[in-house]
Amino acid sequence: MAFDKTMTAPLAIIKVGGLAVGKMRNIRCTEVIRRGDVVGLGKLAAQEKPALSWQGTLTCGFFLIDFSISAIPGAINRNANSIQQWEDTLCLSDDGVQIDIMRKVVASQNTLGIITSQLAIFASIKGAFANRESLDISEGQISGRDVDFDYITPILYPL
């Protein structure tokens, strides 16, 4: 995938569970590959470093507009009527959500130079499960909501 321009916030749209998520401040994905040591008899230094496990985490921040809604699909749902419903919703969510980072690209340009855009997938994160949620209210700032996810499929960039 060859992009000749820098990815900036005005060009990015985040979709969670197929729905565009508005008022997002940031998103950060981290993937870690844990490697082991293979040391032969009579040797002290590692001779190989095979991959043993992989882990993906995602942290995203939103501007908090309304306390009564859970507008982030896949996040910890606060709209339950009882603790039992909340627990059931959390425990029975088996598939996680898909988070797509979309990039605005030029669809067409008319003779006057007016551009029409379309969305193209920049990166897709599949099997994301929320594991932390926090909110922040600070003097002189817009309140925010942060959600952390673990995801089970490495990010692949479509060609």
Secondary structure, DSSP 8 states (H G I E B T S, - for coil): ---SS---GGGEEEEETTEEE-SEEEEEEEEEEEE--B--TT--S-SB--EEEEEEEEEEEEE---TT---STTS-----SSHHHHHHHHHT--S-EEEEEEEEEEEEE-TT--EEEEEEEEEEEEEEEEEEEEEE--TTS--EEEEEEEESS--B---
